[in-house]
Amino acid sequence: MLKQMKGFYDVHSKIIHGVSLKPKHLLLFENRNELREILRRLVISIIAIRAEGLNDNELNELMDQMLVDEEKRSWVQQSASKLLHIHTSTVQ
């Protein structure tokens, strides 16, 4: 995912600076829905973490820990799933 995000950032940079896009950039730009999905999951995860009561400092620390700790990543994924379940059950 990191490589993919770097690619999206590269496309962003090329567009902002008026540089012509190469075919690899055009392909990424055409697949920008993937970026939207990544960002959607990120926002949901942050909302879920905040719903668990973590403050800004704890959130920053958790994000650093998630880079190396599978257990922390799983906790965030479970929190996000729980939030989505609550959301869908209230909509029905």
ChimeraX attribute file (.defattr): number of C-alpha atoms within 10 A of each C-alpha:
attribute: neighborCount
match mode: 1-to-1
recipient: residues
	/A:1	7
	/A:2	7
	/A:3	8
	/A:4	12
	/A:5	13
	/A:6	11
	/A:7	16
	/A:8	19
	/A:9	12
	/A:10	15
	/A:11	22
	/A:12	14
	/A:13	12
	/A:14	15
	/A:15	13
	/A:16	9
	/A:17	9
	/A:18	9
	/A:19	10
	/A:20	11
	/A:21	14
	/A:22	10
	/A:23	9
	/A:24	11
	/A:25	18
	/A:26	13
	/A:27	12
	/A:28	17
	/A:29	17
	/A:30	10
	/A:31	12
	/A:32	13
	/A:33	11
	/A:34	15
	/A:35	15
	/A:36	11
	/A:37	11
	/A:38	13
	/A:39	12
	/A:40	11
	/A:41	14
	/A:42	13
	/A:43	13
	/A:44	18
	/A:45	20
	/A:46	17
	/A:47	14
	/A:48	21
	/A:49	21
	/A:50	15
	/A:51	13
	/A:52	12
	/A:53	10
	/A:54	14
	/A:55	12
	/A:56	10
	/A:57	9
	/A:58	13
	/A:59	15
	/A:60	11
	/A:61	11
	/A:62	17
	/A:63	16
	/A:64	12
	/A:65	14
	/A:66	15
	/A:67	10
	/A:68	10
	/A:69	12
	/A:70	11
	/A:71	11
	/A:72	16
	/A:73	16
	/A:74	12
	/A:75	13
	/A:76	21
	/A:77	17
	/A:78	14
	/A:79	21
	/A:80	22
	/A:81	15
	/A:82	12
	/A:83	19
	/A:84	15
	/A:85	11
	/A:86	11
	/A:87	11
	/A:88	9
	/A:89	9
	/A:90	8
	/A:91	6
	/A:92	5
